[in-house]
Amino acid sequence: MAKVELKNIVKIYDKKKIIDNVSLTIEDKEFLVLVGSSGCGKSTILRMIAGLEDITEGEIYIDSKCVNNIHPKERDIAFVFQNYALYPHMSVYENIAFPLKMRKLKKNEIDLKVKEAAEILDLTELLTRKPKQLSGGQRQRVALGRAIVRNPKVFLMDEPLSNLDAKLRVQMRAEIKKLHQKLQTTFIYVTHDQTEALTMGDRIAVIDNGVIQQTGTPDEVFNNPVNKFVAGFLGSPSMNFIETEIKDNKIAINGNSFELNEEQKRKLSNKNNVIIGIRPENFNCENANFEIPVKVEISEMLGSSKLVYFRANNTSCCANLDNSFKTTEQTLLKINTDKLMFFDVENGKRIL
């Protein structure tokens, strides 16, 4: 078990800074999720921790030991890849046992560890099968089993569920979370899926263009984003952003105006323009105090709810409404103006 520390990590490819001065501490036994869009640098960070990528600047510590110049196999980590990386000619048993054979463990010790891992992952009945005879979820469990038997200090997982269908992803999310609770080991998990980040991580780190934008618990980051990028990245559908003017302490949306409350007046006193953030699920909420006239462009049924698309101040927006809401071409949507978020037009930082 180990704490992992990244201190001022920089990675440069072809004179371009891919990772820009990242510092992050992952506590012992913590489940940390690195989340961001494709190409943001999250997998590069994971590979640097593993030793599969060189570090241009900075230091990485595992269990208080600098590992910059330590070979990957000596870092006591296990890496679970996106594509399973199983040996097709080997059985499930042989795939799980492979890293133990490389360590030249005794046959009876290997057998014990493989069967223990198989029991944890519900693979006991599949030990004699080849990978081609398994489903995607079963193959991913085999890849996890191969990592478990090594009893590493740190588990690194690079988008391990991205090749699975939606139903299997939900199932495997729960299985990996249970696995973490059972093993009590440090997990660092990379994904571009914000739902995985919010449901799995003890803490999440949101990354954009090689820079960590915010770290915190899923609740902290979702409800108190530090900037427009974080606010828009987390949440499905994503937050609506509406640019508007402030005149006489009032803001207009689609021609209707509301007056800022006292805190909003204070925080926005030096602003003429501002970006308002409204989550789709916050339309027609309790204690709504302001109506926005909208023209419904598209309505999508989701079962218990529906997504309604419209324009607000010439910006495309989406509301997630109760299925009982009657959508007509012209309608009124309600919001609670005290619950709005406000972002700076120039730099995207959260003002309030």
Phi and psi in degrees as a GROMACS rama.xvg file:
@    title "Ramachandran Plot"
@    xaxis  label "Phi"
@    yaxis  label "Psi"
@TYPE xy
-158.751  150.088  ALA-2
-88.7637  140.845  LYS-3
-115.463  129.93  VAL-4
-125.022  128.444  GLU-5
-107.869  124.476  LEU-6
-121.131  107.119  LYS-7
51.9752  49.6542  ASN-8
-75.331  132.201  ILE-9
-130.396  137.942  VAL-10
-131.109  124.569  LYS-11
-118.528  125.921  ILE-12
-115.033  126.308  TYR-13
47.2813  47.9266  ASP-14
67.5318  8.27403  LYS-15
-108.354  131.066  LYS-16
-79.431  109.291  LYS-17
-86.3037  -41.2959  ILE-18
-118.378  125.353  ILE-19
-117.032  92.0433  ASP-20
56.9721  53.8286  ASN-21
-86.5051  126.694  VAL-22
-124.515  129.602  SER-23
-158.662  138.787  LEU-24
-117.322  125.933  THR-25
-108.365  115.727  ILE-26
-71.905  157.956  GLU-27
-55.773  130.627  ASP-28
72.5226  6.14527  LYS-29
-80.3545  151.07  GLU-30
-107.735  102.946  PHE-31
-108.142  134.572  LEU-32
-110.898  126.038  VAL-33
-93.7696  117.452  LEU-34
-127.254  141.506  VAL-35
177.178  170.057  GLY-36
-71.9928  166.038  SER-37
-58.8421  134.478  SER-38
85.2777  6.63668  GLY-39
-81.0788  -14.4438  CYS-40
110.749  0.524133  GLY-41
-65.0142  -41.78  LYS-42
-68.8209  -32.4621  SER-43
-63.1929  -41.0238  THR-44
-60.5468  -44.8599  ILE-45
-62.2057  -42.5317  LEU-46
-68.91  -29.9338  ARG-47
-70.2681  -37.5432  MET-48
-62.4343  -39.6188  ILE-49
-73.5972  -20.6552  ALA-50
91.3678  9.65064  GLY-51
-85.1465  -12.884  LEU-52
-128.553  139.753  GLU-53
-74.3616  153.199  ASP-54
-98.8642  129.201  ILE-55
-74.0682  -45.4041  THR-56
-144.324  158.32  GLU-57
97.9408  -177.525  GLY-58
-138.128  146.338  GLU-59
-120.31  131.115  ILE-60
-117.838  133.351  TYR-61
-122.2  120.842  ILE-62
56.4236  43.9266  ASP-63
67.9474  11.389  SER-64
-114.839  126.609  LYS-65
-67.2174  126.858  CYS-66
-112.81  12.1186  VAL-67
-50.4942  -41.0581  ASN-68
-108.936  19.3507  ASN-69
-101.337  133.895  ILE-70
-61.3817  144.934  HIS-71
-49.5537  -43.2258  PRO-72
-69.5333  -14.5743  LYS-73
-99.5239  4.25736  GLU-74
-88.1308  -7.89388  ARG-75
58.3392  49.614  ASP-76
-123.564  159.276  ILE-77
-122.325  134.507  ALA-78
-114.632  122.78  PHE-79
-106.268  118.463  VAL-80
-91.024  163.956  PHE-81
-63.9741  -36.6481  GLN-82
-100.12  20.2892  ASN-83
71.7034  -43.1534  TYR-84
53.7498  46.022  ALA-85
-90.5436  152.525  LEU-86
-83.1103  114.422  TYR-87
-65.5727  -26.2115  PRO-88
-85.2524  -7.18016  HIS-89
-101.062  151.927  MET-90
-74.0858  171.558  SER-91
-57.4791  -44.9115  VAL-92
-58.0212  -47.3475  TYR-93
-68.0472  -35.0357  GLU-94
-64.2653  -44.5565  ASN-95
-68.0929  -36.5483  ILE-96
-77.014  -17.4492  ALA-97
-52.4987  -50.147  PHE-98
-63.6843  -26.5864  PRO-99
-75.4808  -35.7079  LEU-100
-65.8594  -36.0458  LYS-101
-64.0479  -28.3243  MET-102
-85.4638  -1.88215  ARG-103
60.8905  40.4952  LYS-104
-73.6183  158.717  LEU-105
-68.0893  150.735  LYS-106
-58.5678  -43.0973  LYS-107
-67.9785  -32.5323  ASN-108
-70.1999  -40.3158  GLU-109
-61.6992  -46.3704  ILE-110
-58.815  -42.5769  ASP-111
-63.5071  -46.491  LEU-112
-67.0118  -40.2914  LYS-113
-64.4726  -43.5154  VAL-114
-69.2031  -33.5873  LYS-115
-64.1884  -46.0217  GLU-116
-64.2271  -40.9024  ALA-117
-62.8255  -37.1167  ALA-118
-68.717  -42.6453  GLU-119
-59.0952  -39.4012  ILE-120
-100.322  9.53655  LEU-121
57.9731  47.6954  ASP-122
-114.892  2.69144  LEU-123
-54.5378  -40.7865  THR-124
-76.7799  -6.64135  GLU-125
-111.869  6.5542  LEU-126
-62.1029  -25.3367  LEU-127
-92.7507  -6.24718  THR-128
-81.1082  159.36  ARG-129
-94.2154  156.429  LYS-130
-52.0893  -36.2786  PRO-131
-66.6246  -16.3975  LYS-132
-91.7388  3.98213  GLN-133
-109.66  155.777  LEU-134
-78.0626  169.826  SER-135
-59.2483  -43.1564  GLY-136
-64.1823  -38.6092  GLY-137
-67.1787  -39.8385  GLN-138
-62.9205  -39.256  ARG-139
-67.0568  -34.4614  GLN-140
-67.3289  -34.3296  ARG-141
-64.3545  -43.1643  VAL-142
-60.9076  -38.7344  ALA-143
-66.4644  -40.4545  LEU-144
-60.6138  -40.9885  GLY-145
-62.3407  -31.4851  ARG-146
-76.9216  -39.8861  ALA-147
-61.8832  -42.9647  ILE-148
-61.6527  -22.534  VAL-149
-76.2584  -15.6247  ARG-150
50.9823  55.6474  ASN-151
-76.7896  165.53  PRO-152
-73.2836  -33.9736  LYS-153
-137.831  135.387  VAL-154
-100.544  128.694  PHE-155
-113.93  127.863  LEU-156
-128.416  120.43  MET-157
-106.223  95.4649  ASP-158
46.1344  53.7711  GLU-159
-68.6147  -15.5371  PRO-160
-106.967  2.80007  LEU-161
-68.4788  -20.2256  SER-162
-91.0859  1.48494  ASN-163
-96.378  156.294  LEU-164
-74.6705  169.272  ASP-165
-56.822  -44.3844  ALA-166
-65.3943  -42.8463  LYS-167
-66.5247  -35.1453  LEU-168
-60.6764  -43.4973  ARG-169
-61.7597  -44.3793  VAL-170
-63.388  -45.6095  GLN-171
-70.5454  -30.5626  MET-172
-56.3883  -47.5408  ARG-173
-65.221  -39.2942  ALA-174
-66.3893  -40.7892  GLU-175
-68.0198  -38.4732  ILE-176
-63.1835  -43.5223  LYS-177
-62.8905  -39.1559  LYS-178
-61.3975  -42.579  LEU-179
-61.7562  -44.205  HIS-180
-63.4403  -35.0924  GLN-181
-74.789  -42.3411  LYS-182
-82.5658  -25.5476  LEU-183
53.627  49.7766  GLN-184
-121.692  157.978  THR-185
-70.6278  125.853  THR-186
-116.312  131.268  PHE-187
-122.333  118.469  ILE-188
-122.974  128.035  TYR-189
-106.044  134.582  VAL-190
-155.809  156.092  THR-191
-101.473  -3.19805  HIS-192
-90.597  109.455  ASP-193
-66.5612  -24.8996  GLN-194
-66.1753  -42.851  THR-195
-59.4571  -43.612  GLU-196
-61.3553  -46.8766  ALA-197
-70.1127  -32.2321  LEU-198
-90.0351  -22.679  THR-199
-104.773  -35.456  MET-200
-80.0613  141.125  GLY-201
-68.0737  -37.5641  ASP-202
-141.532  151.622  ARG-203
-126.907  149.512  ILE-204
-121.523  118.156  ALA-205
-92.3541  126.022  VAL-206
-117.825  140.073  ILE-207
-143.941  127.305  ASP-208
50.8475  44.0106  ASN-209
75.9311  8.90094  GLY-210
-121.818  133.783  VAL-211
-75.494  117.151  ILE-212
-81.3287  -37.0416  GLN-213
-165.165  144.295  GLN-214
-126.554  151.753  THR-215
163.399  -179.04  GLY-216
-67.8404  157.91  THR-217
-53.2826  -39.8209  PRO-218
-64.5127  -44.7565  ASP-219
-61.7652  -46.8392  GLU-220
-71.6473  -37.1662  VAL-221
-69.8611  -44.4856  PHE-222
-88.435  -18.6772  ASN-223
-134.4  61.1431  ASN-224
-65.3704  144.206  PRO-225
-84.3988  -18.9785  VAL-226
-152.71  175.625  ASN-227
-63.9474  -35.9426  LYS-228
-61.9913  -49.7189  PHE-229
-63.2156  -43.7162  VAL-230
-60.7539  -39.2834  ALA-231
-80.3514  -25.8131  GLY-232
-77.0747  -37.5219  PHE-233
-95.4737  126.285  LEU-234
121.413  139.543  GLY-235
-140.614  116.853  SER-236
-61.8844  162.287  PRO-237
-74.8467  165.293  SER-238
-60.8401  144.505  MET-239
-84.9741  137.447  ASN-240
-120.56  122.017  PHE-241
-124.059  116.668  ILE-242
-84.0037  137.302  GLU-243
-153.354  166.361  THR-244
-94.6951  156.018  GLU-245
-110.049  117.856  ILE-246
-130.368  122.654  LYS-247
53.379  42.0634  ASP-248
61.2668  26.3031  ASN-249
-126.747  151.044  LYS-250
-125.79  136.743  ILE-251
-111.42  136.395  ALA-252
-128.694  119.079  ILE-253
53.0671  36.7265  ASN-254
92.1435  -18.3445  GLY-255
-94.3066  138.544  ASN-256
-115.312  148.826  SER-257
-131.583  153.261  PHE-258
-91.9319  138.305  GLU-259
-65.4887  145.75  LEU-260
-76.7464  176.933  ASN-261
-62.8892  -41.7008  GLU-262
-66.1951  -41.1394  GLU-263
-63.0845  -41.8428  GLN-264
-59.1834  -42.5393  LYS-265
-67.1495  -46.4568  ARG-266
-73.6127  -26.6343  LYS-267
-106.69  14.5663  LEU-268
-59.9683  -28.6356  SER-269
-102.832  16.0533  ASN-270
-110.662  137.416  LYS-271
-100.17  -30.5807  ASN-272
-127.79  150.915  ASN-273
-153.74  155.886  VAL-274
-104.019  123.467  ILE-275
-91.8821  137.604  ILE-276
-111.363  126.001  GLY-277
-132.326  121.832  ILE-278
-74.9137  143.645  ARG-279
-53.9394  -35.1005  PRO-280
-76.8974  -7.57468  GLU-281
-92.101  2.49772  ASN-282
-79.1732  144.017  PHE-283
56.1684  35.8956  ASN-284
-83.7799  173.841  CYS-285
-65.4095  151.48  GLU-286
62.0784  26.3612  ASN-287
-64.3779  139.623  ALA-288
-131.278  10.4477  ASN-289
-150.106  135.706  PHE-290
-108.084  136.885  GLU-291
-114.431  119.064  ILE-292
-75.4948  128.356  PRO-293
-135.862  157.503  VAL-294
-107.59  116.429  LYS-295
-72.1983  125.675  VAL-296
-94.9319  -45.9038  GLU-297
-143.431  146  ILE-298
-128.813  129.762  SER-299
-119.348  127.697  GLU-300
-81.842  130.937  MET-301
-117.588  13.1797  LEU-302
100.788  -96.4266  GLY-303
-81.2517  -12.1616  SER-304
-140.598  175.256  SER-305
-140.903  147.743  LYS-306
-98.6494  127.932  LEU-307
-116.914  124.219  VAL-308
-104.434  138.867  TYR-309
-157.793  179.928  PHE-310
-117.255  138.624  ARG-311
-129.108  120.75  ALA-312
50.4026  43.8756  ASN-313
65.7653  21.0223  ASN-314
-115.697  134.323  THR-315
-66.6311  131.51  SER-316
-135.848  166.181  CYS-317
-140.136  136.281  CYS-318
-118.882  135.826  ALA-319
-101.446  105.363  ASN-320
-115.071  159.918  LEU-321
-60.6813  144.618  ASP-322
-61.3758  -21.2738  ASN-323
-79.1595  -10.1399  SER-324
-66.3264  126.612  PHE-325
-86.1328  111.951  LYS-326
-93.0374  120.883  THR-327
-116.612  168.359  THR-328
-58.4535  -43.9471  GLU-329
-108.906  125.832  GLN-330
-150.41  172.235  THR-331
-114.921  131.426  LEU-332
-111.869  141.845  LEU-333
-110.748  145.451  LYS-334
-136.786  161.432  ILE-335
-99.2393  108.439  ASN-336
-65.8736  -18.6667  THR-337
-73.444  -17.0856  ASP-338
-97.7527  1.01447  LYS-339
-69.9436  152.781  LEU-340
-105.239  150.463  MET-341
-128.43  135.139  PHE-342
-126.395  148.796  PHE-343
-69.9844  133.545  ASP-344
-65.5788  -34.726  VAL-345
-77.8179  -51.2294  GLU-346
-112.748  -3.3963  ASN-347
75.7496  3.04993  GLY-348
-71.3367  146.959  LYS-349
-71.0075  129.957  ARG-350
-95.7135  -40.3607  ILE-351
